[in-house]
């Protein structure tokens, strides 16, 4: 028996939203099921890699996968796990894009209950 899933289709009346809807309607259900299975497999492999990375560096800890808004989830998990600090990276979006879209690291900095260390990749300094 297959698991029942709820699909949210975001519609705003644009031709792009209509295209997405038509693509979903024409899509074979098995295609969507295969996509979910592939994503679940990718997440499982990523969690295993991250767990191995902790072991390789001699760091004790656990790896979690939690769905939701990334900034909110990170702050929530940090609180649940009684974290002392949050370490995160930054994708280095430009000021305009970050202002329009927001950024996970900005959210964490403003909402975390503990200190936050934002690591910026060395190559990102060259871009801006």
C-alpha positions in Angstrom: 0.0 0.0 0.0 1.4 3.4 -0.9 1.7 6.3 1.5 -0.8 9.1 0.8 0.9 12.5 0.2 -0.5 16.0 0.0 0.9 18.1 -2.8 0.8 22.0 -2.6 0.6 23.7 -6.0 1.4 27.4 -5.7 -0.7 29.4 -8.1 -0.5 33.1 -8.7 -2.3 33.3 -12.1 0.9 33.7 -14.1 1.7 31.6 -17.1 4.6 30.1 -15.1 2.2 28.9 -12.4 -0.2 27.5 -15.1 2.7 25.7 -16.7 3.7 24.1 -13.3 0.1 23.1 -12.8 -0.3 21.5 -16.2 3.1 19.7 -15.8 1.9 18.3 -12.5 -1.5 17.2 -13.9 0.2 15.5 -16.9 2.9 13.9 -14.8 2.6 10.2 -14.1 2.1 9.6 -10.4 5.0 7.2 -10.5 7.3 10.0 -11.6 6.4 12.0 -8.6 6.8 8.9 -6.3 10.2 8.2 -7.9 11.3 11.8 -7.3 10.3 11.6 -3.6 12.2 8.3 -3.3 15.3 9.8 -4.9 15.1 12.8 -2.6 14.8 10.6 0.5 17.8 8.5 -0.7 19.8 11.7 -1.3 19.0 12.9 2.2 19.9 9.6 3.8 23.2 9.5 1.9 24.0 13.1 3.0 23.2 12.3 6.7 25.5 9.3 6.5 28.3 11.4 4.9 27.9 14.1 7.6 27.9 11.5 10.4 31.2 10.0 8.9 32.7 13.5 8.7 32.0 13.9 12.4 33.7 10.6 13.1 36.7 11.4 10.8 37.3 14.6 12.8 36.9 12.8 16.2 33.8 14.9 17.0 30.9 13.4 19.0 27.4 14.4 18.0 24.4 13.5 16.0 23.1 14.4 12.6 19.4 15.4 12.2 17.2 16.1 9.2 14.3 18.4 10.1 11.9 19.9 7.6 10.7 23.5 7.6 12.0 27.0 7.1 15.8 26.6 7.5 16.4 29.6 9.8 13.5 28.8 12.1 14.4 25.1 12.2 18.1 25.8 13.0 17.2 28.1 15.8 14.6 25.6 17.1 16.9 22.6 17.0 19.7 24.7 18.7 17.3 25.5 21.5 16.0 21.8 21.8 19.6 20.5 21.8 20.7 23.1 24.4 23.4 24.4 22.0 26.1 26.8 23.2 26.8 28.2 19.7 25.5 27.9 16.2 27.9 27.7 13.3 26.6 28.3 9.8 27.9 29.2 6.4 26.8 31.9 4.0 26.1 31.7 0.3 27.3 35.2 -0.2 24.3 36.7 -1.9 24.6 40.3 -2.9 23.0 43.0 -0.8 20.0 43.4 -3.1 19.2 39.7 -3.4 19.7 39.2 0.3 17.3 42.2 1.0 14.6 40.8 -1.3 15.0 37.1 -0.4 16.4 37.3 3.1 19.1 34.9 4.1 19.2 32.0 6.5 22.3 33.3 8.3 20.7 36.8 8.8 17.6 35.1 10.3 19.7 33.0 12.6 21.8 36.0 13.8 18.6 37.9 14.7 16.6 35.0 16.2 19.1 32.7 17.9 19.2 32.4 21.6 23.0 31.7 21.6 26.0 33.3 19.8 26.2 32.6 16.0 29.4 32.2 14.0 28.9 32.8 10.3 31.7 31.4 8.2 32.2 33.1 4.9 34.0 31.0 2.2 37.4 32.5 1.1 36.3 32.6 -2.6 33.2 34.7 -1.7 35.5 37.6 -0.6 36.8 37.9 -4.1 33.3 38.2 -5.7 32.2 41.2 -3.7 
